[in-house]
Amino acid sequence: MIPIPHTWVLLLSAVLFMIGSMGVLLRRNGIAIFLSLEIMLNSANLVFAAFALKLAHEGQMAAAAAGQLFVFFIIAVAAAEAAVGLALFIAIHRLKESIDVDRLNILRW
Amino acid sequence: MVTYVFLVAAAMAIVFALVAIMHRSPVVNVLALIMVFLALAVIYAVLGMDFLAAIQIIVYSGAVLVLFLFVIMLLNIRKVERFGSGRPLQAFLGAAASIGVGMGVILAARQLAPSFGEVIEGAEKGTAIPLGKALLTTHLFAFELISVVLMASLIGAWVLARKEDS
C-alpha cells in the first residue's frame, strides 16, 4: 500500500503544467520555450502515473501496467521530438543568427 | 516517512521548475530542469514505479538534457531576454491563460475521491518484469513503431542540422 493519494500527484502535475505553459507563453528564446515544453510533457507523464496508481488500487493490474507504458512511450517520443526540434533551432540560428522566436516573422502577412 | 519524501520532492520539482522557466541564463535553466526531472524520478520511485524512475533519469536527465546543453553551448547563447519582457499586455494575457488552465485542472482534481495505489504486481522483484512482459506482448506493435519513430527523428535531425553543400 502506498500512503500517497493519487490526487496529490494530480495536483503536482497541474502546478507543473501551469508553470510549463507560462514558460511557453512568456519566453521568447526558442530553447527556453522548448525546456518549458519538456516540463509540460513531464506533467502529462505524472497524470498517467497517478491514474496507474488509481487503477492499481482498483485491482486492474494490466491497465495499471499500460498506464506506466504510456509514460515510457511519451518519454521515447519526447526524446525524438527534442532531437528534431534542436536540429531545427540549429538550422534557424544558421539562417538568422538568433533563436528569438519574435524574429521568425517571414510568414507574417 | 514516504509521504514526507513525496512532499519534499514535489516542492523541489515546483521550485526548480520556476527557476527553469525564469532564469536568464539557458545553462542554469537546463541544470534546474535536470533537478526537476530528478525530483520526478524520486516521485515515481516513491509511488512504486521503479522502472519509470530509472528511465526518467537515464533518458531525460542523461540524454535529452545533455543534448540541450550541447546545443546551447554550440550556439553560444549566454544571456537571453528577461522573463516576460517586451510585450506587457501579451505577457499578462499569457500568464492569466496559463494560471486559468492550471486552476481549472486543480479544481477538477479536487472533485476526485483520493485513492491509494497498490504496488504493481510482481513489485518485490521490481516493476520491470511485468512491464517488460506487457511491452513485448500486448503493446508489441507500439514498441516496434517507437523504433521507427526514433530512426525517423535521427535522420530528420541530421538532414535539418547539416550544412547545405551544393
Interface residues (C-beta under 8 A of the other chain):
Chain A: M1 I2 P3 I4 P5 H6 T7 W8 V9 L10 L11 L12 S13 A14 V15 L16 F17 M18 I19 G20 S21 M22 G23 V24 L25 L26 R27 R28 N29 I31 A32 F34 L35 S36 E38 I39 N42 N45 L46 A49 A52 L53 K54 A56 H57 E58 G59 M61 A62 A64 A65 A66 Q68 L69 V71 F72 F73 I75 A76 V77 A78 A79 A80 E81 A82 A83 V84 L86 A87 L88 F89 I90 A91 H93 R94 I99 D100 D102
Chain B: V2 T3 F6 A10 A13 I14 A17 L18 A20 I21 P26 N29 V30 L33 V36 F37 L40 I43 Y44 V46 L47 G48 M49 F51 L52 I55 Q56 V59 Y60 A63 V64 L67 F68 V71 I72 L74 L75 I77 V80 E81 F83 G84 G86 A91 G94 A95 A97 S98 I99 V101 G102 M103 V105 I106 A109 R110 L112 P114 S115 F116 G117 E118 V119 I120 E121 T127 P130 L131 A134 L135 T138 H139 A142 I146 V149 L150 A152 S153 L154 G156 A157 W158 L160 A161 K163
